[in-house]
Amino acid sequence: MSLPRGRARSLEDYLSADASLARLSAHARRLLRFQRIFESATPLARQSRVANLRLGKIIIHAVNGAVATKLRQLEPRLVAVFRNEGAEVTGIDIRLQPGVEIRPADRKRSGTAIGNRQKQALTSLADGLPEGSSLREALKRLVDRAK
C-alpha cells in the first residue's frame, strides 16, 4: 500500500496493512466496546475491567474479592446487557486481579474540606476537653491536618 510522497500514514493504515496486526486491532476495539458497555451497566466497573474475550466468554478482572463476588452475582444481568448491545457472549468469567488499578479520575476525595468556622468550633471543643483526653488529641490533629 503506497501513499503519495509527503502524506503521513495513520496508525490505522499500519495496523490494517498486516493481517495479524489487523486482527489484534479489531480485538482491541471489541474489548474497548465491551468495556464501555460494562461501564454503563454497573458502577463496579470502577474497580474492575474487561480483560479479554475468549470463546464467547468475557473475562473481567476485579480488584478484590468483594467486587468479584458482587460481579458473579450480577453475571446473568451483565450477560443480558452485553447481548442487548449485540455482543455474541455466552458467559462471563470473573477473575481476581489485585493489580488492577482504579483510574485516578474515578477516585473520590475522602471527606470534604473544613471551613474556618468549623476549625474554630473544633478547636473550642478540644480546648474544653480534659488535658490528655484522646478525643482532645484527635480533634487537635484533625484541625492541624486541615490547615
VENCOR-V693987 format. One record per residue. N is the residue number from 0. RES is the residue in one small letter. PSI is psi in degrees with one decimal (NA if undefined). D_FIRST is the distance of its C-alpha to the first C-alpha in Angstrom with 2 decimals. Layout:
# VENCOR-V693987
n = (N/N)
res = (RES/RES)
psi = (PSI/PSI)
d_first = (D_FIRST/D_FIRST)
This chain:
# VENCOR-V693987
n = (0/1/2/3/4/5/6/7/8/9/10/11/12/13/14/15/16/17/18/19/20/21/22/23/24/25/26/27/28/29/30/31/32/33/34/35/36/37/38/39/40/41/42/43/44/45/46/47/48/49/50/51/52/53/54/55/56/57/58/59/60/61/62/63/64/65/66/67/68/69/70/71/72/73/74/75/76/77/78/79/80/81/82/83/84/85/86/87/88/89/90/91/92/93/94/95/96/97/98/99/100/101/102/103/104/105/106/107/108/109/110/111/112/113/114/115/116/117/118/119/120/121/122/123/124/125/126/127/128/129/130/131/132/133/134/135/136/137/138/139/140/141/142/143/144/145/146)
res = (m/s/l/p/r/g/r/a/r/s/l/e/d/y/l/s/a/d/a/s/l/a/r/l/s/a/h/a/r/r/l/l/r/f/q/r/i/f/e/s/a/t/p/l/a/r/q/s/r/v/a/n/l/r/l/g/k/i/i/i/h/a/v/n/g/a/v/a/t/k/l/r/q/l/e/p/r/l/v/a/v/f/r/n/e/g/a/e/v/t/g/i/d/i/r/l/q/p/g/v/e/i/r/p/a/d/r/k/r/s/g/t/a/i/g/n/r/q/k/q/a/l/t/s/l/a/d/g/l/p/e/g/s/s/l/r/e/a/l/k/r/l/v/d/r/a/k)
psi = (107.0/140.6/156.2/145.0/139.1/-14.6/127.3/142.2/140.4/162.6/-37.8/-37.8/-44.2/-42.2/-34.8/-11.8/-30.6/134.6/-42.9/-38.0/-35.1/-41.5/-43.5/-43.3/-42.7/-40.1/-42.9/-41.3/-40.2/-44.3/-39.7/-41.9/-43.7/-37.9/-41.8/-40.5/-45.5/-44.5/-35.3/-18.2/-26.5/141.7/-13.6/-8.8/-18.0/-23.4/21.6/169.3/154.2/122.2/-34.8/173.1/119.7/126.5/40.8/-1.1/130.0/129.8/124.1/130.5/128.2/147.5/-26.2/172.1/-36.0/-43.6/-42.3/-42.8/-45.4/-39.9/-36.3/-36.4/-33.4/-2.9/-48.8/-39.9/-40.4/-40.4/-43.5/-40.2/-46.1/-41.8/-39.6/-26.7/5.6/7.6/138.5/83.8/130.9/-18.4/179.1/135.7/113.9/126.1/144.8/124.3/83.6/-20.5/-7.9/120.1/144.5/132.7/135.4/-35.1/-23.6/-13.5/138.2/144.2/138.6/126.1/-179.1/162.6/149.2/127.2/170.5/-41.3/-40.5/-39.3/-43.3/-41.8/-41.3/-38.5/-43.2/-42.7/-44.8/-40.2/-27.2/-8.4/156.4/145.6/135.3/-1.5/136.9/-33.3/-41.3/-47.0/-40.7/-41.3/-40.3/-42.9/-40.6/-46.2/-41.3/-41.6/-25.5/-7.7/NA)
d_first = (0.00/3.78/6.66/10.18/12.29/14.51/12.68/12.77/10.31/12.45/13.55/12.63/8.87/9.58/12.05/10.24/7.49/10.67/13.32/16.24/15.11/14.39/17.95/19.39/18.08/19.49/22.69/23.09/22.80/25.35/27.66/27.53/28.48/31.30/32.48/32.85/34.76/36.87/37.67/38.86/40.95/43.00/44.08/43.92/40.16/41.22/42.47/39.89/36.21/33.92/32.71/30.95/30.82/31.79/32.90/33.56/35.62/34.80/35.88/37.50/38.77/42.04/43.50/47.02/49.20/50.59/47.21/46.16/49.43/49.06/45.48/46.78/49.40/46.79/44.47/45.48/45.00/41.62/40.41/41.63/39.83/36.48/37.11/38.12/34.76/33.06/32.29/33.06/35.34/38.17/39.66/39.49/40.17/41.75/41.75/43.58/41.36/43.57/40.79/39.17/39.91/40.87/38.67/40.81/40.38/41.95/44.94/48.08/50.55/53.74/56.67/57.27/58.59/62.35/63.89/66.81/69.41/68.26/68.37/71.90/72.98/71.62/73.29/76.54/76.34/75.66/78.59/80.88/80.12/82.19/81.26/79.20/78.04/74.61/73.80/74.85/72.60/69.63/70.14/70.40/67.13/65.43/66.63/65.72/62.14/61.76/62.56)
